[in-house]
């Protein structure tokens, strides 16, 4: 039995949701930051590869079980109706998520990033940083 207050776990679970959403946004469009911070490629490329792997091969993200564990430790059973849970969770965990939709999402992430990386490499090679 934990001695920490349930609200601490609930807050940590909400922070994990925000981290999850930030990771998703970074994986999808983070290549757009390369024009400003080119060295970010060493963080972004593994993030894209991980996101594509999770979606294309139907793997679970380790943030999801972490969030669920924190919710249980906080005494929660499901999602409530606060801002984070109501507006952000459906973006991360769509109700209609099927295996086919996961594959579409994975391919979409890959195509967006291929386009951004191609544009970034083109501008670097042609001296238009």
MDTraj code that builds the backbone (N, CA, C; nanometers):
import mdtraj as md
import numpy as np

residues = "UNK UNK UNK UNK UNK UNK UNK UNK UNK UNK UNK UNK UNK UNK UNK UNK UNK UNK UNK UNK UNK UNK UNK UNK UNK UNK UNK UNK UNK UNK UNK UNK UNK UNK UNK UNK UNK UNK UNK UNK UNK UNK UNK UNK UNK UNK UNK UNK UNK UNK UNK UNK UNK UNK UNK UNK UNK UNK UNK UNK UNK UNK UNK UNK UNK UNK UNK UNK UNK UNK UNK UNK UNK UNK UNK UNK UNK UNK UNK UNK UNK UNK UNK UNK UNK UNK UNK UNK UNK UNK UNK UNK UNK UNK UNK UNK UNK UNK UNK UNK UNK UNK UNK UNK UNK UNK UNK UNK UNK UNK UNK UNK UNK UNK UNK UNK UNK UNK UNK UNK UNK UNK UNK UNK UNK UNK UNK UNK UNK".split()
xyz = np.array([
    [0.0838, -0.1183, 0.0000],
    [0.0000, 0.0000, 0.0000],
    [0.0882, 0.1245, 0.0000],
    [0.0568, 0.2200, -0.0825],
    [0.1359, 0.3409, -0.0958],
    [0.0986, 0.4425, 0.0117],
    [0.1973, 0.5207, 0.0535],
    [0.1719, 0.6258, 0.1508],
    [0.1579, 0.7622, 0.0847],
    [0.1726, 0.7667, -0.0441],
    [0.1586, 0.8937, -0.1155],
    [0.0111, 0.9255, -0.1366],
    [-0.0241, 1.0543, -0.1392],
    [-0.1652, 1.0907, -0.1580],
    [-0.2132, 1.0550, -0.2993],
    [-0.3382, 1.0096, -0.3121],
    [-0.3927, 0.9727, -0.4437],
    [-0.3839, 1.0866, -0.5451],
    [-0.3971, 1.2105, -0.4979],
    [-0.3918, 1.3232, -0.5918],
    [-0.2555, 1.3332, -0.6596],
    [-0.1502, 1.2891, -0.5916],
    [-0.0170, 1.2901, -0.6517],
    [-0.0115, 1.1934, -0.7697],
    [-0.0692, 1.0765, -0.7521],
    [-0.0732, 0.9787, -0.8613],
    [-0.1605, 1.0282, -0.9765],
    [-0.2734, 1.0885, -0.9434],
    [-0.3620, 1.1412, -1.0475],
    [-0.2911, 1.2506, -1.1265],
    [-0.2175, 1.3354, -1.0577],
    [-0.1408, 1.4402, -1.1260],
    [-0.0311, 1.3820, -1.2126],
    [0.0348, 1.2789, -1.1626],
    [0.1394, 1.2126, -1.2415],
    [0.0800, 1.1473, -1.3652],
    [-0.0387, 1.0859, -1.3517],
    [-0.1054, 1.0249, -1.4672],
    [-0.1397, 1.1312, -1.5709],
    [-0.1868, 1.2473, -1.5269],
    [-0.2174, 1.3563, -1.6192],
    [-0.0903, 1.4056, -1.6885],
    [0.0203, 1.4102, -1.6155],
    [0.1476, 1.4510, -1.6757],
    [0.1921, 1.3507, -1.7816],
    [0.1685, 1.2224, -1.7571],
    [0.2036, 1.1194, -1.8558],
    [0.1200, 1.1379, -1.9829],
    [-0.0079, 1.1729, -1.9668],
    [-0.0931, 1.1986, -2.0839],
    [-0.0365, 1.3149, -2.1646],
    [0.0025, 1.4219, -2.0973],
    [0.0608, 1.5371, -2.1679],
    [0.1915, 1.4991, -2.2366],
    [0.2746, 1.4199, -2.1691],
    [0.3990, 1.3728, -2.2294],
    [0.3701, 1.2879, -2.3523],
    [0.2701, 1.2024, -2.3422],
    [0.2302, 1.1164, -2.4530],
    [0.1867, 1.2009, -2.5733],
    [0.1030, 1.2987, -2.5480],
    [0.0567, 1.3872, -2.6554],
    [0.1724, 1.4655, -2.7167],
    [0.2620, 1.5155, -2.6321],
    [0.3786, 1.5897, -2.6830],
    [0.4660, 1.4989, -2.7694],
    [0.4845, 1.3740, -2.7270],
    [0.5642, 1.2801, -2.8062],
    [0.4998, 1.2556, -2.9423],
    [0.3687, 1.2364, -2.9416],
    [0.2978, 1.2132, -3.0677],
    [0.3143, 1.3323, -3.1612],
    [0.2942, 1.4524, -3.1095],
    [0.3092, 1.5737, -3.1918],
    [0.4521, 1.5855, -3.2436],
    [0.5494, 1.5594, -3.1573],
    [0.6893, 1.5674, -3.1977],
    [0.7210, 1.4647, -3.3057],
    [0.6708, 1.3422, -3.2890],
    [0.6974, 1.2380, -3.3879],
    [0.6346, 1.2718, -3.5225],
    [0.5155, 1.3300, -3.5203],
    [0.4445, 1.3580, -3.6462],
    [0.5045, 1.4775, -3.7192],
    [0.5294, 1.5868, -3.6509],
    [0.5716, 1.7093, -3.7211],
    [0.7019, 1.7685, -3.6684],
    [0.7718, 1.6962, -3.5832],
    [0.8958, 1.7475, -3.5265],
    [1.0048, 1.7758, -3.6283],
    [0.9993, 1.7112, -3.7431],
    [1.1004, 1.7377, -3.8466],
    [1.0946, 1.8828, -3.8930],
    [0.9822, 1.9486, -3.8736],
    [0.9726, 2.0900, -3.9078],
    [1.0633, 2.1775, -3.8222],
    [1.1084, 2.1264, -3.7095],
    [1.1988, 2.2014, -3.6217],
    [1.3441, 2.1938, -3.6667],
    [1.3732, 2.1070, -3.7619],
    [1.5119, 2.0854, -3.8037],
    [1.5732, 2.2081, -3.8705],
    [1.4916, 2.2909, -3.9318],
    [1.5461, 2.4108, -3.9952],
    [1.6079, 2.5014, -3.8889],
    [1.5485, 2.5059, -3.7734],
    [1.5974, 2.5912, -3.6644],
    [1.7036, 2.5203, -3.5812],
    [1.6823, 2.3913, -3.5531],
    [1.7723, 2.3126, -3.4689],
    [1.8086, 2.1828, -3.5401],
    [1.9051, 2.1872, -3.6324],
    [1.9391, 2.0681, -3.7118],
    [1.9836, 1.9475, -3.6292],
    [2.0465, 1.9692, -3.5165],
    [2.0934, 1.8561, -3.4358],
    [1.9791, 1.7793, -3.3717],
    [1.8613, 1.8339, -3.3755],
    [1.7437, 1.7659, -3.3228],
    [1.7142, 1.6381, -3.4003],
    [1.7743, 1.6239, -3.5184],
    [1.7551, 1.5043, -3.5995],
    [1.7899, 1.3784, -3.5200],
    [1.8880, 1.3874, -3.4296],
    [1.9336, 1.2709, -3.3549],
    [1.8325, 1.2288, -3.2470],
    [1.7403, 1.3161, -3.2146],
    [1.6324, 1.2817, -3.1215],
    [1.5056, 1.2494, -3.2000],
    [1.4829, 1.3277, -3.3053],
    [1.3584, 1.3121, -3.3798],
    [1.3525, 1.1818, -3.4588],
    [1.4582, 1.1479, -3.5264],
    [1.4560, 1.0267, -3.6092],
    [1.4239, 0.9011, -3.5269],
    [1.4866, 0.8797, -3.4117],
    [1.4447, 0.7631, -3.3307],
    [1.2989, 0.7736, -3.2841],
    [1.2515, 0.8937, -3.2559],
    [1.1117, 0.9108, -3.2147],
    [1.0173, 0.8689, -3.3269],
    [1.0489, 0.9081, -3.4495],
    [0.9665, 0.8703, -3.5650],
    [0.9694, 0.7196, -3.5860],
    [1.0869, 0.6621, -3.5764],
    [1.0988, 0.5177, -3.5951],
    [1.0200, 0.4425, -3.4877],
    [1.0259, 0.4896, -3.3639],
    [0.9505, 0.4253, -3.2566],
    [0.8006, 0.4390, -3.2823],
    [0.7551, 0.5598, -3.3172],
    [0.6126, 0.5832, -3.3420],
    [0.5629, 0.4963, -3.4570],
    [0.6411, 0.4876, -3.5625],
    [0.6014, 0.4037, -3.6762],
    [0.5978, 0.2568, -3.6356],
    [0.6955, 0.2135, -3.5587],
    [0.6982, 0.0751, -3.5109],
    [0.5737, 0.0434, -3.4285],
    [0.5410, 0.1307, -3.3346],
    [0.4258, 0.1094, -3.2472],
    [0.2983, 0.0968, -3.3295],
    [0.2812, 0.1849, -3.4271],
    [0.1584, 0.1840, -3.5074],
    [0.1556, 0.0713, -3.6097],
    [0.2643, 0.0547, -3.6836],
    [0.2639, -0.0424, -3.7927],
    [0.2634, -0.1866, -3.7438],
    [0.3292, -0.2119, -3.6309],
    [0.3354, -0.3486, -3.5798],
    [0.2390, -0.3709, -3.4632],
    [0.1520, -0.2731, -3.4370],
    [0.0492, -0.2895, -3.3352],
    [0.1026, -0.3077, -3.1941],
    [0.2143, -0.2466, -3.1660],
    [0.2739, -0.2566, -3.0338],
    [0.2143, -0.1512, -2.9409],
    [0.2226, -0.1751, -2.8144],
    [0.1767, -0.0766, -2.7178],
    [0.2893, 0.0171, -2.6789],
    [0.2526, 0.1375, -2.6487],
    [0.3502, 0.2353, -2.6016],
    [0.3673, 0.2164, -2.4511],
    [0.4892, 0.2219, -2.3998],
    [0.5097, 0.2025, -2.2564],
    [0.4475, 0.3124, -2.1707],
    [0.4131, 0.4249, -2.2305],
    [0.3492, 0.5307, -2.1527],
    [0.2067, 0.4935, -2.1124],
    [0.1400, 0.4125, -2.1928],
    [0.0015, 0.3748, -2.1627],
    [-0.0091, 0.2912, -2.0352],
    [0.0679, 0.1825, -2.0202],
    [0.0599, 0.1077, -1.8944],
    [0.1045, 0.1913, -1.7734],
    [0.2026, 0.2801, -1.7946],
    [0.2468, 0.3673, -1.6857],
    [0.1318, 0.4568, -1.6400],
    [0.0643, 0.5171, -1.7354],
    [-0.0486, 0.6029, -1.7014],
    [-0.1569, 0.5239, -1.6283],
    [-0.1912, 0.4064, -1.6786],
    [-0.2945, 0.3249, -1.6149],
    [-0.2552, 0.2840, -1.4725],
    [-0.1309, 0.2501, -1.4543],
    [-0.0839, 0.2135, -1.3188],
    [-0.0958, 0.3320, -1.2248],
    [-0.0554, 0.4494, -1.2706],
    [-0.0651, 0.5686, -1.1864],
    [-0.2110, 0.5995, -1.1521],
    [-0.3000, 0.5811, -1.2479],
    [-0.4428, 0.6046, -1.2217],
    [-0.4948, 0.5078, -1.1155],
    [-0.4565, 0.3825, -1.1277],
    [-0.5012, 0.2842, -1.0277],
    [-0.4445, 0.3175, -0.8895],
    [-0.3172, 0.3554, -0.8840],
    [-0.2565, 0.3927, -0.7560],
    [-0.3245, 0.5157, -0.6961],
    [-0.3775, 0.6000, -0.7833],
    [-0.4488, 0.7191, -0.7382],
    [-0.5937, 0.6909, -0.7033],
    [-0.6341, 0.5657, -0.7104],
    [-0.7705, 0.5292, -0.6761],
    [-0.8687, 0.5405, -0.7911],
    [-0.8209, 0.5721, -0.9093],
    [-0.9083, 0.5863, -1.0258],
    [-0.9324, 0.4539, -1.0949],
    [-1.0401, 0.4473, -1.1675],
    [-1.0723, 0.3282, -1.2454],
    [-1.0820, 0.3595, -1.3933],
    [-1.1151, 0.4811, -1.4223],
    [-1.1332, 0.5196, -1.5621],
    [-1.1056, 0.6665, -1.5765],
    [-1.1434, 0.7184, -1.6887],
    [-1.1181, 0.8581, -1.7159],
    [-1.2356, 0.9432, -1.6696],
    [-1.2022, 1.0524, -1.6033],
    [-1.3029, 1.1455, -1.5559],
    [-1.3382, 1.2464, -1.6635],
    [-1.3789, 1.3623, -1.6203],
    [-1.4220, 1.4624, -1.7174],
    [-1.3432, 1.5918, -1.7066],
    [-1.2197, 1.5864, -1.6542],
    [-1.1431, 1.7109, -1.6524],
    [-1.0897, 1.7416, -1.7916],
    [-1.0306, 1.8565, -1.8080],
    [-0.9883, 1.9044, -1.9396],
    [-0.8954, 1.8059, -2.0090],
    [-0.7924, 1.7657, -1.9408],
    [-0.6934, 1.6776, -2.0031],
    [-0.7592, 1.5480, -2.0491],
    [-0.8347, 1.4891, -1.9606],
    [-0.8952, 1.3602, -1.9936],
    [-1.0037, 1.3715, -2.0997],
    [-1.0780, 1.4780, -2.0946],
    [-1.1891, 1.4915, -2.1893],
    [-1.1417, 1.5296, -2.3295],
    [-1.0445, 1.6189, -2.3381],
    [-1.0040, 1.6706, -2.4686],
    [-0.8798, 1.6056, -2.5272],
    [-0.7867, 1.5642, -2.4438],
    [-0.6610, 1.5116, -2.4969],
    [-0.6607, 1.3595, -2.5115],
    [-0.7219, 1.2897, -2.4172],
    [-0.7203, 1.1441, -2.4258],
    [-0.7841, 1.0901, -2.5534],
    [-0.8964, 1.1474, -2.6025],
    [-0.9518, 1.0949, -2.7282],
    [-0.8564, 1.1114, -2.8471],
    [-0.7652, 1.2079, -2.8400],
    [-0.6663, 1.2230, -2.9469],
    [-0.5635, 1.1102, -2.9430],
    [-0.5293, 1.0683, -2.8216],
    [-0.4275, 0.9647, -2.8052],
    [-0.4883, 0.8254, -2.8178],
    [-0.6088, 0.8085, -2.7631],
    [-0.6752, 0.6785, -2.7632],
    [-0.8121, 0.6904, -2.8297],
    [-0.8181, 0.7040, -2.9625],
    [-0.9491, 0.7155, -3.0277],
    [-1.0349, 0.5909, -3.0037],
    [-1.1625, 0.6119, -2.9832],
    [-1.2539, 0.5001, -2.9559],
    [-1.2620, 0.4044, -3.0746],
    [-1.2494, 0.4560, -3.1945],
    [-1.2642, 0.3736, -3.3149],
    [-1.1295, 0.3216, -3.3669],
    [-1.0293, 0.3147, -3.2809],
    [-0.8973, 0.2704, -3.3249],
    [-0.9002, 0.1218, -3.3586],
    [-0.8791, 0.0932, -3.4861],
    [-0.8727, -0.0448, -3.5335],
    [-0.7310, -0.0718, -3.5816],
    [-0.7014, -0.1952, -3.6091],
    [-0.5684, -0.2309, -3.6608],
    [-0.5436, -0.1612, -3.7939],
    [-0.6454, -0.1540, -3.8779],
    [-0.6309, -0.0877, -4.0082],
    [-0.6019, 0.0612, -3.9905],
    [-0.6720, 0.1250, -3.8962],
    [-0.6487, 0.2668, -3.8699],
    [-0.5093, 0.2886, -3.8135],
    [-0.4620, 0.1959, -3.7310],
    [-0.3256, 0.2057, -3.6796],
    [-0.2253, 0.2053, -3.7944],
    [-0.2462, 0.1192, -3.8920],
    [-0.1549, 0.1121, -4.0065],
    [-0.1606, 0.2417, -4.0867],
    [-0.2802, 0.2949, -4.1081],
    [-0.2939, 0.4233, -4.1787],
    [-0.2200, 0.5328, -4.1034],
    [-0.2347, 0.5357, -3.9717],
    [-0.1665, 0.6370, -3.8910],
    [-0.0155, 0.6225, -3.9018],
    [0.0334, 0.4996, -3.8946],
    [0.1773, 0.4762, -3.9059],
    [0.2323, 0.5194, -4.0406],
    [0.1617, 0.4866, -4.1472],
    [0.2047, 0.5269, -4.2821],
    [0.1982, 0.6786, -4.2961],
    [0.0951, 0.7397, -4.2395],
    [0.0818, 0.8856, -4.2460],
    [0.1980, 0.9540, -4.1753],
    [0.2335, 0.9061, -4.0564],
    [0.3481, 0.9620, -3.9830],
    [0.4746, 0.9494, -4.0676],
    [0.4940, 0.8330, -4.1268],
    [0.6132, 0.8112, -4.2094],
    [0.6146, 0.9042, -4.3303],
    [0.5016, 0.9201, -4.3987],
    [0.4967, 1.0056, -4.5179],
    [0.5173, 1.1526, -4.4846],
    [0.4553, 1.1994, -4.3768],
    [0.4751, 1.3389, -4.3357],
    [0.6226, 1.3644, -4.3102],
    [0.6847, 1.2727, -4.2369],
    [0.8249, 1.2921, -4.2033],
    [0.9178, 1.2733, -4.3220],
    [0.8868, 1.1819, -4.4114],
    [0.9681, 1.1688, -4.5332],
    [0.9662, 1.3000, -4.6116],
    [0.8482, 1.3603, -4.6225],
    [0.8379, 1.4887, -4.6922],
    [0.9156, 1.5986, -4.6226],
    [0.9022, 1.6081, -4.4912],
    [0.9749, 1.7116, -4.4164],
    [1.1254, 1.6896, -4.4219],
    [1.1689, 1.5654, -4.4083],
    [1.3125, 1.5374, -4.4165],
    [1.3667, 1.5650, -4.5568],
    [1.2914, 1.5306, -4.6594],
    [1.3352, 1.5584, -4.7963],
    [1.3486, 1.7086, -4.8184],
    [1.2514, 1.7858, -4.7718],
    [1.2585, 1.9322, -4.7868],
    [1.3760, 1.9888, -4.7085],
    [1.3965, 1.9384, -4.5864],
    [1.5070, 1.9865, -4.5037],
    [1.6417, 1.9549, -4.5688],
    [1.6583, 1.8321, -4.6180],
    [1.7839, 1.7947, -4.6828],
    [1.8050, 1.8746, -4.8106],
    [1.6974, 1.8980, -4.8859],
    [1.7083, 1.9769, -5.0086],
    [1.7567, 2.1182, -4.9781],
    [1.6990, 2.1824, -4.8762],
    [1.7405, 2.3198, -4.8446],
    [1.8828, 2.3236, -4.7903],
    [1.9245, 2.2218, -4.7173],
    [2.0622, 2.2180, -4.6658],
    [2.1630, 2.2023, -4.7791],
    [2.1279, 2.1216, -4.8762],
    [2.2205, 2.0978, -4.9888],
    [2.2285, 2.2172, -5.0825],
    [2.1244, 2.2955, -5.0855],
    [2.1214, 2.4099, -5.1754],
    [2.1447, 2.5414, -5.1026],
    [2.1963, 2.5344, -4.9819],
    [2.2376, 2.6527, -4.9083],
    [2.1257, 2.7445, -4.8624],
    [2.0050, 2.6963, -4.8498],
    [1.8928, 2.7803, -4.8045],
    [1.8472, 2.7333, -4.6667],
    [1.9284, 2.7549, -4.5666],
    [1.8930, 2.7108, -4.4294],
    [1.7767, 2.7935, -4.3848],
])
top = md.Topology()
chain = top.add_chain()
for i, resn in enumerate(residues, 1):
    res = top.add_residue(resn, chain, resSeq=i)
    for name in ("N", "CA", "C"):
        top.add_atom(name, md.element.get_by_symbol(name[0]), res)
traj = md.Trajectory(xyz[None], top)
